[in-house]
Amino acid sequence: MIETFSHSEINFPWRESGVRTWTYAHINLHAPWFYVDYKIGIDEKSASAMYLLFDEKQISQLLTESDVEITNLYAVTPSFVNKTMQWKMDLLKSVSVGYKKVRGQNQKVVRLELANEIEYFYPELKLKSKFHKERDIYFSKKDQLNEKEKS
């Protein structure tokens, strides 16, 4: 999904073996992707960094890492998903996976619930379609804390 170019590569002498760095990359699909702020390390020596993820399964994998804490997760969506005339980046409250029925077959659907309570579905749900949730992939820790305070 990300295309890189040799002329944009930077050669840092101190980088880890096998790690390559570029000044820019090209994304060639008009599909939602995720921007993840995270902390690595579980003590006072933790560091923060960012990931660009292109599949909700990668969020699940990141959540299984014991020394990684997601601090913020954003959806970056094209106009046909967010119903505007431009790409948008929004803070996510949750990510869920489910399906909709298309001609009697189950078609995978990803539900993105934004921090402002707006929902995006990818692919889009038509008015007659119904989202059948199978599992939550991500739920914001901030929102989990708010729910505990309410109860």
C-alpha positions as CSV (number, residue, x, y, z in Angstrom):
1,M,0.0,0.0,0.0
2,I,2.9,2.4,0.6
3,E,5.3,2.9,-2.3
4,T,8.8,4.2,-1.6
5,F,11.4,5.5,-3.9
6,S,15.2,4.9,-3.7
7,H,15.9,8.7,-4.4
8,S,13.9,9.6,-1.2
9,E,15.8,7.2,1.1
10,I,17.9,8.6,3.9
11,N,21.0,6.8,5.1
12,F,21.3,7.3,8.9
13,P,24.5,5.6,10.1
14,W,23.0,4.9,13.5
15,R,19.8,3.1,12.4
16,E,19.1,-0.5,13.3
17,S,20.0,-3.2,10.8
18,G,17.3,-3.8,8.3
19,V,15.5,-0.5,9.0
20,R,15.2,1.9,6.1
21,T,14.1,5.5,6.2
22,W,12.5,7.8,3.5
23,T,11.7,11.5,3.3
24,Y,8.4,10.6,1.7
25,A,6.2,7.7,0.5
26,H,3.3,7.3,-1.9
27,I,-0.1,5.8,-0.8
28,N,-1.8,4.5,-3.9
29,L,-5.2,3.5,-2.5
30,H,-8.2,5.7,-1.7
31,A,-9.1,3.7,1.4
32,P,-9.2,4.5,5.1
33,W,-6.1,4.0,7.2
34,F,-5.1,4.6,10.8
35,Y,-2.7,6.9,12.5
36,V,-1.6,5.6,15.9
37,D,0.1,7.5,18.7
38,Y,1.7,5.0,21.1
39,K,4.1,4.6,23.9
40,I,6.5,1.8,24.1
41,G,7.9,0.7,27.4
42,I,6.1,0.2,30.7
43,D,8.2,2.3,33.0
44,E,9.4,5.9,33.3
45,K,11.7,5.3,30.3
46,S,8.9,4.8,27.8
47,A,9.1,6.5,24.4
48,S,6.4,7.7,22.1
49,A,6.1,7.2,18.4
50,M,3.6,6.8,15.6
51,Y,2.4,4.1,13.3
52,L,0.6,4.3,10.0
53,L,-1.6,1.2,9.7
54,F,-3.7,0.1,6.7
55,D,-5.7,-2.7,8.2
56,E,-7.7,-3.1,11.4
57,K,-5.9,-6.4,12.0
58,Q,-2.7,-4.5,12.5
59,I,-4.5,-2.6,15.4
60,S,-5.3,-6.0,17.0
61,Q,-1.7,-7.1,16.6
62,L,-0.4,-3.9,18.2
63,L,-2.8,-4.3,21.1
64,T,-1.3,-7.7,21.9
65,E,2.2,-6.2,22.5
66,S,2.6,-6.1,26.3
67,D,4.9,-3.1,26.3
68,V,2.9,-0.9,23.8
69,E,0.2,1.4,24.9
70,I,-2.0,3.2,22.3
71,T,-2.4,6.8,23.5
72,N,-4.6,8.0,20.5
73,L,-5.9,6.3,17.4
74,Y,-7.1,8.3,14.4
75,A,-9.0,7.3,11.3
76,V,-7.8,9.0,8.1
77,T,-10.7,8.7,5.7
78,P,-11.3,9.6,2.0
79,S,-14.2,11.8,1.0
80,F,-16.5,8.9,0.0
81,V,-16.3,7.5,3.5
82,N,-16.6,10.7,5.5
83,K,-19.2,12.3,3.1
84,T,-17.2,15.5,2.7
85,M,-15.2,16.9,-0.2
86,Q,-11.8,16.1,1.3
87,W,-9.8,13.6,3.3
88,K,-10.3,13.9,7.1
89,M,-8.4,12.7,10.2
90,D,-10.6,12.1,13.2
91,L,-9.9,10.7,16.7
92,L,-11.5,7.3,17.1
93,K,-13.6,6.0,20.0
94,S,-13.8,2.5,18.7
95,V,-13.2,0.2,15.7
96,S,-15.5,-2.8,15.2
97,V,-15.7,-5.5,12.5
98,G,-18.8,-7.2,11.3
99,Y,-20.7,-7.9,8.1
100,K,-23.7,-7.0,6.0
101,K,-25.7,-9.3,3.8
102,V,-25.2,-8.8,0.1
103,R,-27.2,-11.1,-2.2
104,G,-27.4,-13.6,0.6
105,Q,-23.6,-13.5,1.3
106,N,-21.8,-12.0,4.3
107,Q,-19.6,-9.0,3.3
108,K,-17.0,-7.7,5.8
109,V,-17.7,-4.2,7.1
110,V,-15.5,-2.1,9.4
111,R,-17.3,0.4,11.7
112,L,-15.4,3.5,12.8
113,E,-16.9,5.3,15.7
114,L,-15.4,8.8,16.1
115,A,-14.8,10.5,19.5
116,N,-17.6,12.9,18.5
117,E,-20.1,9.9,18.2
118,I,-20.3,10.0,14.4
119,E,-20.0,6.6,12.7
120,Y,-18.4,5.7,9.4
121,F,-18.8,2.3,7.7
122,Y,-16.4,0.9,5.2
123,P,-17.6,-0.2,2.8
124,E,-20.7,2.0,3.1
125,L,-24.0,0.6,4.4
126,K,-27.0,1.4,2.3
127,L,-30.2,2.3,4.0
128,K,-31.6,-1.2,3.7
129,S,-28.4,-2.9,4.9
130,K,-27.8,-3.7,8.6
131,F,-24.4,-4.0,10.3
132,H,-24.0,-7.2,12.3
133,K,-21.1,-6.6,14.7
134,E,-18.9,-9.6,15.3
135,R,-16.2,-8.1,17.4
136,D,-14.6,-4.9,18.8
137,I,-11.0,-4.4,17.8
138,Y,-10.3,-1.2,19.7
139,F,-12.1,0.9,22.3
140,S,-10.5,4.1,23.5
141,K,-9.1,3.9,27.1
142,K,-10.4,7.4,27.8
143,D,-13.9,6.3,26.9
144,Q,-13.6,3.1,29.0
145,L,-12.6,5.3,32.0
146,N,-15.6,7.6,31.4
147,E,-18.0,4.6,31.3
148,K,-16.6,3.3,34.6
149,E,-17.1,6.7,36.2
150,K,-20.8,6.8,35.1
151,S,-21.5,3.5,36.7
